């Protein structure tokens, strides 16, 4: 899936992601802030910045944040929100993760939150993240992770794709471990938590068409017990996902 394809579908949703409670809140953002506070980092990368919430947390603690995304309207929204918050050290750059326009080792740290599942080629994107990271730096990747169960995995990917046709894959923990190792990273810490998705805001944020919303609800109503249990599926369609955090070093 090309970056242009993703950009076309996310352009009109930019404001929704800046305002999204799921993306603008969370203990993972607090952890990101703690990771950089007081470290004297000069330049860091928010890769696949989306609504820019990582950038806003990083900016008070570093010299410069480069907010990188494939979607121009998303970057425009981030620039406007940074201006509103008085954050003058956020620079917006449009580029896909698989082809970053940055020199080798340019960044003291790389952060990537809830975006890898949209990348056309996660292996190349992660290699690019490793390439632009300084040898003394660190990187943090946060994303929804697929369950180990093949059945639950299939259901997750199907619902994700129906909701958002730019979805590529939520990778399982074992897949993440292999991808990171192949990219040249050493995993130093893995954290996991559960994240509840309220159904109405989940589909509204992606502007999912009515016929696909009905397809999702139809599948949910017919879900087998294992799927219902794993995702804590609720009567209104709300459910709970696994999210993993990978702190890595080059």
N, C-alpha and C positions, 0 to 999 in steps of 0.2 A: 504494500500500500504506500503510495507516494506521499511526501509531505504536502504537496499541493492539494491532494484529496482531503487530508485531515484539516488543512488550513481552511478550505472552502466550507467545511461543515462546522468548524468551531468559530468562524468569524462573527456570526450573528449571536453567538452565545457568550461573548466576552464579558459583558456586564454581569451575567448570571454567575460566572465563576469568581469574579471579584467579590460578589456578595454572598457566595455559597457558605453556609455555616459549616458544612462538612470539611471544606477546604481551608477556611479561615480560622478554625479552632482545632484544638487537640494537644495532648501531652507531647506528641512528636515534635510540634513546633517549639514547645518549651525546651525540649532536648536539643534541637538544632541551635537555639539561641545560646544555651549553656556551652555547646561545643565550640563556639567561636568567641564568646565573651572573654575579654581580657587577654586574648592570644596575639593581638597585634597583627592580624592577617591583613595583607595589603589588597589583594584582589581575589574574589571568590565567584564561582559560577553557579547560578540557579538554572539548571538544565531542564528544559520543558517547563518553563515557569508558570504556564497557565495564568491563573488570576494574580500571581505575584506574591502570594502570602509568605513564602519562604524568603523572598527578597526583602519584604518589609521588616521581617524579624532580624535578618542579617545586617541590614544597612547601618544601624546605630553602632555596630561593633567592629566594622571593617572599613578599609579605605575605599573600596569600590565593589559594588555588586554588579555583575553582568547578568541580566535577565534574558535568557535565550529561549525562543519558541518559534515554531513554524508559522504561527498565525499573526499576521500584521495587526488586525483589530484587537487581538488579545494584548499585544505589546503596547498598543496605543492606550488601552484601558489601564494597563499597569503603570505606564508613564504618567497618566493623569492622576491615578490614585497616589503614586509616590509624591507628585507635586502637592496634592491635597494634604498629605501627611508631613510635608516639609522634609522629605528625604531626597536630597539633591545628588546623592552618590550612586544612584541606580541608573545603569546604562542598558537600554533595550537593543537587542540584536536579533534579527530574524535569520534563523538557520535550522535545518533538521539535525537531530542528534547524530545521524550517520555521517554528516559532512560539516564539521565545525570549523569556522573560519578563524581559528585561533592558533597561535604558535605553540609548539611543544612546551609543556611545563609552565604555562603562563599563570595557572591558578594555584593558590595556596590550599584551596578546598573546592570540592564539587558537590553540589546537593541536587538530588533528583527525587521529587515527591509526586506520586500518583500520575506518572506519565509514561513509564516504560511500556505499559500494556498497549500503548498506541503506536509504538515504534515499528516501522516496517521490518527492521532487522536489528533485534536487540543485541546480537553479538557484535555487530559493527558499531552500534551506538555506544556500547560499553567500552569497546577498544578506543573509540574517540575520547571518551571521558578519561580513560587512563592516559592517553597521549597528552592531553592538555593539562594534566595534573602534575604539579611539581613533585620531584622525587621524595621530598620531605613532607608532602601534604597528606590529606585524608579525604575520603569521599563517603557520602551517606546516601543510600538508596532506600526509598520507602515506597511500597506498592502493595496492592491487594495480591494475595497469594492463593493459588489454586489448592484445593484439598488433595491429599494423597489418594483418596478414593477415586477410581476412574469414573464411577457413576456420578458422584457429586461434582467432579471436575467437568464432565460433559454438560451437566445442567448449568453450572456457573457460566461457562463460555457461551452457551446458547442464550441465556438470559441477557448476558452482557451485550452480545451482538445484536439481539433484537432491540435492546434499549438504545444502543449507539453503534451505528454501522462503521465507525472508525476504529472500533475495538479490534485488536489483533489477538492478544492472549494475556491472561493472568497466569504467570509462571508459577510452578510449584517450587517448594524449597529446594528440592534436589536439582531442578533446572536452574535456579538462581545460582546455586553453588557452582555448577559446571560453567555457566556463562561468565561469572565473575572470575573464576580461575583461568579460563581461556583468555580473558581480557587482560590478564596480568595482575589482578588484584589479590591481596591476601585478606581474608575475612578475619577481623579482630573481635567482632561482637555481632550477635544476632538477637533481635528482640521481636516479640510477637504480641499482638493484641487483637481484640475483637472490636468491630466497628458496625454499629447499627445504621442501616440505610432506611430512612422513612420513604415509603414507596412513592408518594405523590411528589415530593421534592426531587427524588431520584430521577423520575422520568421527566419532570418539568425542566430540570437543569439541562438535560440532553435534548429537550424539545422533541421527544419521541412521538411519532404519529399515532393517532388513535388506534389504527388497525394493529400496530405492533404492541401497543400497550395491552390490547385485548389478547393478543397471542401470548404475551408474558403471563397474564392472569390465568389464561386457559391452562398453560403448562403448570403454573403454580398450584392450581386447583387439582390437577391430576398427579402431583408429585408423589413419589414413593416415600415411605416412612423415613428411610435413611436420609433423603434429601431434606425433608421437613425438619428432622432433628439437627442435622449439621448446620443448616442456615437459620435455625430458630425461626422458621417461616411463620408469619403472623397472618391473621385472617384478612387484613387489608392489603397484603402483599409486601409489607415491610419485612426485612430480613437482616441477618448479621453476617458480615464477611470477616475473613482472616486477613490481617495486615501484618507484614513483616518489615523490619528495619535492618539493613545491613550496613554496618560500619566497616569500612575497608581501608587498607593502606596499599600503596603501589609496591 
